[in-house]
């Protein structure tokens, strides 16, 4: 039982990005959470719009990459229609 509890705690801690103020930011959340916890991104790259099929028609989705520099790490978040769909970090 203790091993299961330890595994659950580790999974919860690793399933998202932890902002410097301690809040966990993960995929599927709104981009407003990034703005509240990290402020405006250092670099905002517009990827344009893409077409997807929805509700029997075409829907246009806006995509952006927001880049933050925190200490020695670079964090990139892919934002699609105001929602975080991917996150990636690098040391350099």
C-alpha beads as a LAMMPS data file, in Angstrom:
LAMMPS data file: protein, C-alpha beads

92 atoms
91 bonds

1 atom types
1 bond types

-500.0 500.0 xlo xhi
-500.0 500.0 ylo yhi
-500.0 500.0 zlo zhi

Masses

1 110.0

Atoms # bond

1 1 1 0.000 0.000 0.000
2 1 1 2.848 2.395 0.787
3 1 1 4.465 1.710 -2.593
4 1 1 1.222 2.492 -4.384
5 1 1 0.865 5.756 -2.477
6 1 1 4.450 6.738 -3.346
7 1 1 3.878 5.962 -7.030
8 1 1 0.681 8.024 -7.081
9 1 1 2.421 10.989 -5.463
10 1 1 5.320 10.834 -7.944
11 1 1 2.945 10.645 -10.920
12 1 1 0.941 13.631 -9.666
13 1 1 4.088 15.682 -9.202
14 1 1 5.478 14.824 -12.641
15 1 1 2.309 15.230 -14.717
16 1 1 2.687 18.955 -15.282
17 1 1 4.919 21.998 -15.292
18 1 1 5.385 23.661 -11.909
19 1 1 5.535 27.461 -12.162
20 1 1 8.021 29.349 -9.946
21 1 1 5.197 30.301 -7.578
22 1 1 4.319 26.608 -7.065
23 1 1 1.230 26.258 -9.273
24 1 1 1.042 23.215 -11.546
25 1 1 0.310 23.957 -15.198
26 1 1 -0.510 20.993 -17.426
27 1 1 -1.887 20.187 -20.867
28 1 1 -5.543 20.933 -21.459
29 1 1 -5.679 24.015 -19.245
30 1 1 -6.450 27.499 -20.490
31 1 1 -3.606 29.805 -21.459
32 1 1 -4.876 32.342 -18.894
33 1 1 -3.213 30.246 -16.206
34 1 1 0.157 30.835 -17.898
35 1 1 -0.460 34.572 -18.035
36 1 1 -1.455 34.710 -14.363
37 1 1 1.521 32.691 -13.098
38 1 1 4.302 33.616 -15.542
39 1 1 3.207 36.887 -17.153
40 1 1 3.605 37.675 -20.836
41 1 1 5.819 35.240 -22.789
42 1 1 9.296 36.340 -23.814
43 1 1 8.697 35.149 -27.377
44 1 1 5.286 34.650 -28.959
45 1 1 5.379 32.850 -32.329
46 1 1 2.261 32.721 -34.472
47 1 1 1.873 29.416 -36.342
48 1 1 -1.149 30.649 -38.274
49 1 1 -4.505 28.950 -38.523
50 1 1 -5.264 25.370 -39.427
51 1 1 -8.473 23.798 -40.665
52 1 1 -10.205 21.045 -38.759
53 1 1 -13.513 19.357 -39.319
54 1 1 -16.055 19.917 -36.580
55 1 1 -19.818 19.666 -36.396
56 1 1 -20.167 18.786 -40.076
57 1 1 -18.168 21.768 -41.325
58 1 1 -14.782 23.408 -41.253
59 1 1 -13.422 25.168 -38.197
60 1 1 -10.329 27.371 -38.142
61 1 1 -8.001 26.971 -35.159
62 1 1 -5.338 29.531 -34.236
63 1 1 -2.004 28.104 -33.029
64 1 1 0.841 29.870 -31.222
65 1 1 4.042 28.943 -29.404
66 1 1 4.764 30.825 -26.195
67 1 1 8.364 30.710 -24.967
68 1 1 9.400 31.531 -21.399
69 1 1 12.932 31.743 -20.003
70 1 1 13.078 30.794 -16.310
71 1 1 16.549 30.564 -14.759
72 1 1 18.577 28.282 -17.071
73 1 1 15.563 26.635 -18.712
74 1 1 13.489 27.469 -21.779
75 1 1 9.848 26.414 -21.668
76 1 1 7.751 26.222 -24.844
77 1 1 3.985 25.905 -24.737
78 1 1 1.853 25.274 -27.833
79 1 1 -1.405 27.190 -27.484
80 1 1 -4.380 26.225 -29.647
81 1 1 -7.533 28.359 -29.379
82 1 1 -6.458 29.582 -25.941
83 1 1 -5.724 26.100 -24.561
84 1 1 -2.370 24.462 -23.794
85 1 1 -1.936 21.431 -26.059
86 1 1 1.780 20.723 -25.656
87 1 1 4.666 21.696 -23.395
88 1 1 8.398 21.226 -23.816
89 1 1 11.452 22.384 -21.864
90 1 1 15.135 22.538 -22.708
91 1 1 18.208 23.457 -20.773
92 1 1 19.718 25.606 -23.543

Bonds

1 1 1 2
2 1 2 3
3 1 3 4
4 1 4 5
5 1 5 6
6 1 6 7
7 1 7 8
8 1 8 9
9 1 9 10
10 1 10 11
11 1 11 12
12 1 12 13
13 1 13 14
14 1 14 15
15 1 15 16
16 1 16 17
17 1 17 18
18 1 18 19
19 1 19 20
20 1 20 21
21 1 21 22
22 1 22 23
23 1 23 24
24 1 24 25
25 1 25 26
26 1 26 27
27 1 27 28
28 1 28 29
29 1 29 30
30 1 30 31
31 1 31 32
32 1 32 33
33 1 33 34
34 1 34 35
35 1 35 36
36 1 36 37
37 1 37 38
38 1 38 39
39 1 39 40
40 1 40 41
41 1 41 42
42 1 42 43
43 1 43 44
44 1 44 45
45 1 45 46
46 1 46 47
47 1 47 48
48 1 48 49
49 1 49 50
50 1 50 51
51 1 51 52
52 1 52 53
53 1 53 54
54 1 54 55
55 1 55 56
56 1 56 57
57 1 57 58
58 1 58 59
59 1 59 60
60 1 60 61
61 1 61 62
62 1 62 63
63 1 63 64
64 1 64 65
65 1 65 66
66 1 66 67
67 1 67 68
68 1 68 69
69 1 69 70
70 1 70 71
71 1 71 72
72 1 72 73
73 1 73 74
74 1 74 75
75 1 75 76
76 1 76 77
77 1 77 78
78 1 78 79
79 1 79 80
80 1 80 81
81 1 81 82
82 1 82 83
83 1 83 84
84 1 84 85
85 1 85 86
86 1 86 87
87 1 87 88
88 1 88 89
89 1 89 90
90 1 90 91
91 1 91 92
